[in-house]
């Protein structure tokens, strides 16, 4: 591991100014270095992207170090000088600690912000080298993040070991905060900062009042825990001989093998004319506005899904499973409907109720926009994150 003589200065605690337009004296600038995986560009990466764009509104610059090669540098839309690739050769490659430390010194970092178990491990070493505070962002439960039991256990252990040295923990939902409290972390060390997305021009639901066809969409990095198999079985139960429903699956698949399995299931359920695999898109809001409902049939592991918030921002009601942080956003019967996870019959019933009444759908659409504006904006997420930095 490279050795670097640390010259970083510890963060200074200053009062927080609630808005960049506040007339009071502004606090000094804060520089943050975010350590991320960067392999995919899905929910967690969208949070990171939005923080990169919005933290400057609150006197905080954000640099990103990607520890795995992947999609984040290409799709994040941030200036090239803010995104750095410092790739690990393996899961426990500590040789990059010196390079990350040098990067922290170069940008005069005041705080290190890690977003995954892998990056938490590196952050704990870098923060010690630089004598800086570091924050850990819990986007989903490490012990239930995938269907791979061994990987979950390893990530859970790495996270727990690394967090012994963290200064603060941010969770994206109240449910994750409760989980971290149950693991013995002090309530004074944990802040729930709800995810947020930018305002979008919402759809006009009255334009679809007389429309008989229903276009559903699932927007996700498609992997086993997202529950697409359950959704396909539910759609098969509903369509039968009529074609008033279509389903667009928007997003890439985690692996080619998993995509092949899902294509085979679509053929077996005879849904070829109903289900469209649309692939990855950069413009989620544009796609979202074409939908009548965004469906998220997750089995487990949801902190606070960004696609649910993006749907609300566009006025698109949501049909989702009542998994962890999702019910903190979607209230059953108001912004959408909730079904039991891992239950095709429950999901089919929820979809059937949803498509039975356009008037109720219009009310849900309006409620969705209001719900987003009141509690899940990108500015609110960035403001609360900046406040955590300043407390340190």
Protein Blocks (a to p, Z undefined) as FASTA:
>chain_A
ZZdddfbdcdddddddfbfkbmbdcddddddddddeklaccfklmmmmmmmmmmmmnopa
cddddfbgcjklmmnopafklpccdddfbfklcklmmmmmmmmmmnopabdcdfbfklmm
mmmmmmmmnopacddddfbdfklmbfblklmmmmmmmmmmmmmmpcbdcdfbfklmmmmm
mnopafklpccddddddddddddfklmmmpmbdcddddddddfklommmmmmmmmmmnmm
acfbccddedddfbfklmmmmmmmmmmnopmlmpccebjafblmlmmmmpmbdcdfbfbh
pabdfklmmmmmnopacddddehjlmmmmcghilmccddehilklmmmmmmmmmmomklm
mmmmmmmmmmmmmmmcfklmmmmmmmmmmmZZ
